[in-house]
Amino acid sequence: MLINASFQAFHARYTSLFRTKTKSLATQSYQYLRGLVQARHRNIERMTEKVPDSDYQAVQHFITHSSWEYGPVMAHVADECNRLGDSGDRGGPRTVYKTNGFQLRGIFT
């Protein structure tokens, strides 16, 4: 499966968030995200089989042991969901996503 430019641009909005104090983990995050999209079975072994040039150990370490902060990633996802799903400016109810993944529904001012 070919990964198109819009998918790459989507990932690029998050690359700065996938890093430790000393290292960028953008490659591993990209391979993991591609695996989620491409693999039928979403375990790391099957995912890395589907993603060319991916490294099972590197992706496994990225998910289980790496010290990147997930909070800023969750906040960025929530902000994007809120921005894209904001119908409040049209007078209708909207769903607000918090960084913990819970939804708030209703009219918010």
N, C-alpha and C positions, 0 to 999 in steps of 0.2 A: 504494500500500500504506500502510495506517495503521500508525503506530508506537505500540504500546501502552505503558501506564504502567510495566510491568515492564522493558521495554527502556530506557525513560528512567531508571528507578531504577538499572538496571545501569550505565549510563553515568555517572550522578551519583556513583557510588562512585569513579570515576577522575578526575573533572574537576580536582581539586586537583593532580593529577600532571602535567597538560598545561599547563605555563606556563613562560615564560622568566623572567628576573629582573624584567622590567618589564611583561609582558603575559600575560593568560590566553588560551589557545588552545582553550578548551572548545568553542567553536562549531565550529571546524575539526575537532576530534577527533570530535565528534558527527556531523558531516556525513560524515567519512571512514568511521566505523563503520557508519552507516546505508547508505552506498554499498556496503560489503562485504556487507551483508545483502541489499540490494535489487537490486543490479545483477547481471545474468547474467554479463557480462564485467567482471572486476574490474581495470579500469584506471581511472585517475582521470577521464578524459574521460567514459567510459560511466557511471561512478558518479555524477558530478555531474549528468548528464542525468536520472538517476532520482530524485535527492534535491531536493525543492523548495527554492528560495531558496539553493542552494549556489553557491559561487563557485569555478570551476575553478582560477584562479590562487592563491586563498587556500589551498585544499586541497593543491594541488601544492607550494606553498611550505612548508606544514605538514609534509609528508612528506619533502621533499628538502633544505630549507635551514634550517628552524627549529631553534633551539638548545635545545629542551626535552630533558630527560634521560630516556632510555629505560630506564635501569637501575631506577629506582623503579617504573616501570610493570610491568616484567618481574617484579620482586620481589612486587608486589601480586598479579599474576596467579598466580604460583607459590604464594603464601600461600593464595589462594582455592581453587586446585585442591587443595592439600594439605588444607585444611579440609574441603572438600566431599567429597573422595575418601578421607578417613581411615577405614579399616576396622580400623586397628590396635587400637582400643579394643574391638573385637569378637573379638579373637584371631586375625584373619586377616592375610594379607600385605597390604601396601599399596604404592602407588606414590607416591614422593616426587618432586616436581618442583623442580629447582634453577632459579635465576634465569637460567641460560644455556639453559634449555629442555630439557636432558637429563633423562631419568627415571632414578631409582634404584628398583630393585624389591627386595622382600624384607621381612623383619621388622626393624623399627628400634626401638630403645629410646630 
